[in-house]
């Protein structure tokens, strides 16, 4: 089966990776993390989220972080949950934003304080205003493969929600296995369902968590299905504050190792990336869950000041 010649890795470590950390990471460390990821060759680095600090205190410094990143930071995507978040992104002159919807009723209520259908009324003006201002918009849809409260999620429900989010004006739709229960056959079935519904593979991205150790197998199934954009988190950092069963994201290093072995171009310097994840693990005071970081990078030493 023919695989893609090139893949884009959409790095989510600074946002999705750090949002669930128990320890608050200093803003200057976050800025250094972003810069190191860019230096390692990651073409897209999602920096933070303009969510209310009461809900995700780990990202309360979003505006300060983007200010520190300066002009270069304007091209880093940020998550905006609503129009208030968009206002903050516009004030800072940012060029790329993302919205985060849910494929299930329960998670929509817990994460957005909105019903499944009500979420679109919140996102519509956010996306419209962002597009009018010339910003690119990405849409995430979570719980695509399973929900901890509702169980298995019907494929047709995921497609219906995902297309509605995308059709608001997004340039790309990221399909999230938020709690990491998906399998390769499910990936194939879901991508097929979206393409049968009229979406193209270049409009879709895949976002896996590794709860059951299936993230790499699922990524390979995505490659076989023609998907060329994959969300990943340096060092396998991440989780979800509103889904306690969600563990770390697909580790960027593990994905890079897979792609390199398959001869697929990705543009990432694995040595620099591993060094970055070892450094961040030291900041957090614990080893990285990434298999490649453990194999190649060794054990992190004492945390050092960013520089």
C-alpha positions, 0 to 999 in steps of 0.5 A: 500500500502506498504511503505518503511521501511527506507528513506534517507534524503538528506539535501540541506539547506546549499546549496540550502537553502542559495543560494537565501538569500538576506543577505550574511551569514558569513562563520563560521555560514555556517560551524556551520549550517552544523555541527549542521545538522550532529549532528542532524542525517542528513546522507547527508548534501550538503554543497555548490556549486562551482559556479562562485560568479558573479552568486551566490554571497551567495556561493562565500566562497565555498572553504573557507567553505570546508577548515573550515569543514576540513577532515569531510567536504570531505564527504559533497557533493558539486555542481559543474556546470562545469569542473572549479567547479570540479577542485576546488573540486578535489583540496580540496580532496572532495569525492562527487559532483553533477551536475545540469541539466535542463529538459527545453530549457529556463531554460537551457539557463537562468541557464546554458547559454547552450541549452537543448542538449548543456548542456550534452557536458558540463557535460560529461567531468565533470562527466567522470573526477570525476568518473576517480578520484574516486568521486561519482556523483549525477545528478539533473534535474530541472523543472521536473513538470513545467517551469515558461516560458514554462509551463507544461513539457512533461513527456517523455521530463523529462525522456529523459533528466534525463536518459541522465544525469544519464547515463553520470555516476551518481549514483543517479538522483534527480527529481526537482519540481523547482517551486513547481507546481507538484501534487501527480498524477504527481509524480506517473506518473513521477516515473512510467515513469522512472521505465518503462524506465529502472531506479530503484527506488533506483536510483531516488530521489525527490526534492520538493518545497512548493510553492502551499503547495503540497510538503508533499503530493508529498513526500507521493506519492513518498513513495507510488511509492517506492522512498527512498531518499528525498531532504529537507532543514532545516527550509524550506529555499531555492529558485532558483536565476534563477526561481523567482517563486520558494519558499522554499524547502520541510522543513526537519522537516515537512518531518521528522514529516511525516516519523515518523508518518508513522513509517518509519526510518530516523535517525534524531533527530527532537528536535535537528533539530528544534533547528538548524532551529530556530538558523538559522532563528535568523541568517537570522532575520526572522521566519522559514517557516516550519510548524513543526518549528513554532509549536514546536520551537517557535519564534527565539530570537536574533542571537548568535555567532556560538559555 
